[in-house]
Amino acid sequence: EVQLLESGGGLVQPGGSLRLSCAASGFTFSNYAVSWVRQAPGKGLEWVSGISGNSGTTYYADSVKGRFTISRDNSKNTLYVQMNSLRAEDTAVYYCAKGRYMVAATTGFDYWGQGTLVTVSS
Amino acid sequence: QSVLTQPTSVSAAPGQKVTISCSGSSSNIGNNYVSWYQQLPGTAPKLLIYDNNKRPSGIPDRFSGSKSGTSATLAITGLQTGDEADYYCGTWDSSLSVVVFGGGTQLTVL
């Protein structure tokens, strides 16, 4: 059974940093791209960042470029996102989502985690 | 303002059919596969359709997807009260090099 389990969310002050993790199981992690997708309270889905199966390619939304860094450790079946210079508008539930292919330049996220809430507030 | 345009809401009676449109451009829908997601209240999104018209295992054939030019459509037949949810389309945008989602459509089954 495929499972994705996010952790690391919480309350952080504006300008602060946070690292989210997503532990994957039930599939060959290195064979698939994974992404972070967020959803602000009462709002729609916003894709944040994606990484290919072999970490060779990463992509970022303009809203987080230069502040967030996506990475993965295939030996630990874990996806990460390091979030720096956090702003109030980064407040959201962050989901990790598994792609259907190794390449990140596509959609079709077939499994999602339960999400972890990040709140940026003073 | 989302790159992909969806109606804010749609509604229909139980047993009826509803369609949800998703409009984009040549840099996204026009040249890339479209996927559709269902999000029930308080839960994570669930993949309904991928590669324009393919259903993952376990998704009933009441859900179908199609694409024509720079637009895509999700159709749901035999509506059930359990289908009340938010629905999102998504695709890759080759010009922006990002995944883009529609703003979401709230389905009400009257």
Interface residues (C-beta under 8 A of the other chain):
Chain A: S35 V37 G44 L45 E46 W47 G50 Y59 Y60 A61 D62 Y95 A97 R100 A105 T106 T107 G108 F109 D110 Y111 W112 G113 Q114 G115
Chain B: S2 N32 Y33 V34 S35 Y37 Q39 A44 P45 K46 L47 Y50 D51 P56 D86 Y88 G90 T91 W92 S94 L96 S97 V98 V99 V100 F101 G102 G103 G104
